[in-house]
Amino acid sequence: MKTVKIKDKEFVPMISEEEIKRRVKELAAQISKDMAGKNPLLLAVLNGSFVFAADLMREITIESEISFVKLASYQGTTSTGTVKEVIGINENLSGRTVIIVEDIVESGLTMKRMIESLGTRNPASVHICTLLLKPDCLKVDLDIEYAAFSIPNDFIVGYGLDYDQQARNLKDIYVLKKEE
């Protein structure tokens, strides 16, 4: 892994593709064990989680389904602080076990809004699975059962995460280089 330049910023390696693959397999094994016999619906939050959701889905060994929802709260490298739903949920969630699949949980406000929205549809249960968790940034109390990595409050790209829609295709995760 080497330093990469995206637009006007430099990023340095943080988490390798091999580490990501290992943790995705571990999460999928845990979900497969915990959700056996439940046929969970994975609800992937676009755009950032699409790579993670695809890899996770392929590693899950039990019957499961996947659908997508799009929420927006980012602009450039910072969160706007407001979440707006762009594409809604079309599935009947009544009595279903739902696993929200997110690329990154920072403040937790997006997850809180998602859980509130899902709750009106009477699911049997709602669980959170995230690739990345920034525990120091959480502003709300959440039960995050499945988190691949806990990271500091840094701006990152790669493996589905972007900087102004760029760098989603990187196989590793990179962190914004500190100013010297």
Secondary structure by P-SEA (a helix, b strand, c coil): ccccccccccccccccaaaaaaaaaaaaaaaaaaacccbbbbbcccccaaaaaaaaaaaccccccccbbbbbcccccccccbbbbcccccccccccbbbbbbcccccaaaaaaaaaaaaaacccbbbbbbcccccccccccccccccccccccccccccccccccccccccbbbcccccc
